[in-house]
Amino acid sequence: MDWLEFEKEAAAKGYKAVCGVDEAGRGPLAGPVCAAAVILPENTIIEGVNDSKKLSEKKREALFDVIKEQALSYSIAFASVEEIEEMNILNATMLAMKRAVEELDVKADYAMIDGNRLPNLDIDSEFIIKGDAKSMSIACASILAKVSRDRLLYKYAEEFPEYSFDKHKGYGTKVHVEALKKYGPCKYHRLSFLTKILNK
């Protein structure tokens, strides 16, 4: 498998600053959605990088700093719980991705987006389904987004220990659902995601 296939295709079309973009946190019941954008130097493969879901937390944490050091440019952005509630999770995810691309300190001229939809960008872009398992740039972005969001949920766990955010990162596990039924939601919960849980 060629981890740089999509990067090379974009370069062959004349693009000079190709970024990979991915998100973390669309499915959880709590916390913001996080997106990252990464521009790697040409022909760069970072040893050990893979789709963040296939890596252990320890491995992701180790790669986080390596990716930041080796990237030409990277950016990490969020869409808040309030924005998720206001515009729905899909639109909030697109907003976080747009922010990540626009906040790169090297302006990208092409974006490769993980998934099957494109955020509203002012540069050329393509979506790549399962891109985090096909493109080095997107896989790097997936790691930055996942680690950044997980670190935030650890902070939430210190503030609201009763929900065990450090264990499930806001996902709807049995422990999390039981805590919601016992304590009700906190300010970090996405209320629109909880209607079925709290109405039972």
Sequence and secondary structure as in RCSB ss.txt:
>XXXX:A:sequence
MDWLEFEKEAAAKGYKAVCGVDEAGRGPLAGPVCAAAVILPENTIIEGVNDSKKLSEKKREALFDVIKEQALSYS
IAFASVEEIEEMNILNATMLAMKRAVEELDVKADYAMIDGNRLPNLDIDSEFIIKGDAKSMSIACASILAKVSRD
RLLYKYAEEFPEYSFDKHKGYGTKVHVEALKKYGPCKYHRLSFLTKILNK
>XXXX:A:secstr
  TTHHHHHHHHTT S EEEEEEE SS SBS EEEEEEE  TT   TT   GGGS HHHHHHHHHHHHHH SEEE
EEEE HHHHHHH HHHHHHHHHHHHHHT SS  SEEEEESS     SSEEEEETTGGGT HHHHHHHHHHHHHHH
HHHHHHHHH GGG HHHHTT   HHHHHHHHHH   TTB GGG HHHHT 
